[in-house]
Amino acid sequence: MIGTFIIIGVLLLIPVLFLASTPIAAAAIGWALKNNAELDHAGSELLDCNN
């Protein structure tokens, strides 16, 4: 009986953890890409238009 509750708990917990982790991954990828673009194009006057 306790095994049933453990399995149900795990099946409910995995999607919640996955959905909670995807915004964190998206933020990290976005930050890395923005930082890379700013470093590649340092000194460009177009960066001032981006704010």
FIFIFI-564016 format. One record per atom (N, C-alpha, C): x, y, z; chain; residue number from 1; atom name. Coordinates in pm, whole numbers, plus 32768, in hexadecimal, padded with zeros to 4 digits. Layout:
<atoms>
- X_Y_Z_chaine_num_atome
- X_Y_Z_A_NUM_CA $
...
</atoms>
This chain:
<atoms>
- X_Y_Z_chaine_num_atome
- 8052_7F89_8000_A_1_N $
- 8000_8000_8000_A_1_CA $
- 8057_807F_8000_A_1_C $
- 80C2_807C_804C_A_2_N $
- 811A_80F1_8052_A_2_CA $
- 8160_8106_7FCC_A_2_C $
- 817B_8098_7F86_A_3_N $
- 81BB_80A0_7F03_A_3_CA $
- 8163_80EA_7E9F_A_3_C $
- 80E0_80D5_7EA9_A_4_N $
- 8082_8119_7E51_A_4_CA $
- 8089_81B0_7E65_A_4_C $
- 808F_81DB_7EE3_A_5_N $
- 8098_826A_7F00_A_5_CA $
- 811C_82A5_7ED1_A_5_C $
- 8186_8259_7EDB_A_6_N $
- 8209_8288_7EAC_A_6_CA $
- 8208_8299_7E14_A_6_C $
- 81D1_8237_7DCE_A_7_N $
- 81CB_823F_7D3C_A_7_CA $
- 8173_82B5_7D10_A_7_C $
- 80FF_82C7_7D4F_A_8_N $
- 80A7_8337_7D2D_A_8_CA $
- 80ED_83BB_7D4A_A_8_C $
- 8132_83C3_7DBB_A_9_N $
- 817B_843D_7DDE_A_9_CA $
- 81E8_845E_7D7A_A_9_C $
- 8232_83F9_7D4F_A_10_N $
- 829C_840F_7CEE_A_10_CA $
- 8261_8438_7C67_A_10_C $
- 81F6_83F9_7C3E_A_11_N $
- 81B7_841B_7BBE_A_11_CA $
- 817C_84A8_7BBF_A_11_C $
- 8154_84D9_7C31_A_12_N $
- 8122_8562_7C3A_A_12_CA $
- 8194_85C6_7C48_A_12_C $
- 8202_859D_7C82_A_13_N $
- 8270_85F8_7C9E_A_13_CA $
- 82C7_8611_7C23_A_13_C $
- 82DD_85AD_7BD0_A_14_N $
- 8336_85BB_7B5C_A_14_CA $
- 8307_8628_7AFC_A_14_C $
- 8288_862C_7AD3_A_15_N $
- 825E_8698_7A77_A_15_CA $
- 826A_8723_7AB6_A_15_C $
- 824E_872D_7B37_A_16_N $
- 8258_87AF_7B7B_A_16_CA $
- 82E9_87DD_7B7D_A_16_C $
- 8345_8785_7B9B_A_17_N $
- 83D2_87AA_7B9C_A_17_CA $
- 8403_87CC_7B10_A_17_C $
- 83D4_8785_7AAD_A_18_N $
- 83FB_87A3_7A23_A_18_CA $
- 83C8_882C_79F9_A_18_C $
- 834A_8849_7A15_A_19_N $
- 8311_88CA_79F0_A_19_CA $
- 8350_893C_7A3E_A_19_C $
- 837E_8923_7AB7_A_20_N $
- 83BF_898B_7B05_A_20_CA $
- 844E_89A3_7AD7_A_20_C $
- 848D_893F_7A9D_A_21_N $
- 8518_894F_7A75_A_21_CA $
- 8528_898B_79E9_A_21_C $
- 84C3_8984_7995_A_22_N $
- 84D2_89B9_790D_A_22_CA $
- 84E1_8A51_7909_A_22_C $
- 849B_8AA0_795C_A_23_N $
- 84B5_8B30_795A_A_23_CA $
- 8542_8B52_798A_A_23_C $
- 8576_8B06_79E5_A_24_N $
- 85FF_8B1D_7A16_A_24_CA $
- 8661_8B03_79A5_A_24_C $
- 864D_8A97_795B_A_25_N $
- 86A5_8A79_78EA_A_25_CA $
- 8698_8AE2_787D_A_25_C $
- 861E_8B11_7862_A_26_N $
- 860B_8B78_77FD_A_26_CA $
- 864E_8BFB_7825_A_26_C $
- 8647_8C1E_78A5_A_27_N $
- 8689_8C98_78D4_A_27_CA $
- 8720_8C8D_78C9_A_27_C $
- 8756_8C1A_78E9_A_28_N $
- 87E7_8C06_78E1_A_28_CA $
- 8816_8C0C_7850_A_28_C $
- 87CD_8BCE_77F5_A_29_N $
- 87F2_8BD1_7767_A_29_CA $
- 87E6_8C60_7731_A_29_C $
- 877A_8CA6_7754_A_30_N $
- 8769_8D2F_7727_A_30_CA $
- 87D7_8D8B_775A_A_30_C $
- 87FC_8D7C_77D8_A_31_N $
- 8867_8DCD_7811_A_31_CA $
- 88EB_8DB1_77C9_A_31_C $
- 8908_8D32_77B1_A_32_N $
- 8985_8D0E_776F_A_32_CA $
- 898B_8D44_76E1_A_32_C $
- 891E_8D3B_7696_A_33_N $
- 891C_8D6D_760D_A_33_CA $
- 8927_8E06_7609_A_33_C $
- 88E3_8E4A_7666_A_34_N $
- 88EA_8EDD_766A_A_34_CA $
- 8977_8F09_768F_A_34_C $
- 89B1_8EC8_76F1_A_35_N $
- 8A39_8EEA_771C_A_35_CA $
- 8A9C_8ED2_76A9_A_35_C $
- 8A8E_8E66_7662_A_36_N $
- 8AE5_8E47_75F2_A_36_CA $
- 8AD7_8EAF_7583_A_36_C $
- 8A5D_8ED9_7565_A_37_N $
- 8A47_8F3D_74FD_A_37_CA $
- 8A82_8FC3_7525_A_37_C $
- 8A74_8FE9_75A4_A_38_N $
- 8AAC_9068_75D1_A_38_CA $
- 8B45_9066_75CB_A_38_C $
- 8B81_8FF5_75E9_A_39_N $
- 8C13_8FEC_75E2_A_39_CA $
- 8C44_8FEB_7551_A_39_C $
- 8BFA_8FAA_74FA_A_40_N $
- 8C22_8FA3_746D_A_40_CA $
- 8C16_902B_7427_A_40_C $
- 8BB6_907C_7452_A_41_N $
- 8B9B_90FA_740D_A_41_CA $
- 8BB5_9171_7469_A_41_C $
- 8C1A_9167_74BD_A_42_N $
- 8C3B_91D5_7517_A_42_CA $
- 8C66_924F_74C6_A_42_C $
- 8C35_92C3_74ED_A_43_N $
- 8C58_933E_74A9_A_43_CA $
- 8BF9_9364_7438_A_43_C $
- 8B99_930F_741A_A_44_N $
- 8B3B_932D_73AF_A_44_CA $
- 8AD3_9391_73DF_A_44_C $
- 8AB1_93F1_738A_A_45_N $
- 8A4C_9455_73B0_A_45_CA $
- 89C0_9418_73B4_A_45_C $
- 89AD_93A4_737B_A_46_N $
- 8929_9364_737C_A_46_CA $
- 8906_932C_7406_A_46_C $
- 896A_9312_745A_A_47_N $
- 894E_92E0_74E0_A_47_CA $
- 8906_9349_7533_A_47_C $
- 891C_93C9_7519_A_48_N $
- 88D8_9431_7564_A_48_CA $
- 8844_9436_7541_A_48_C $
- 881E_940C_74CC_A_49_N $
- 8791_940B_74A3_A_49_CA $
- 8746_9396_74E4_A_49_C $
- 878D_933A_751D_A_50_N $
- 8751_92BF_7553_A_50_CA $
- 8719_92D0_75DF_A_50_C $
- 8731_933F_761F_A_51_N $
- 8703_9353_76AA_A_51_CA $
- 8679_9384_76B1_A_51_C $
</atoms>
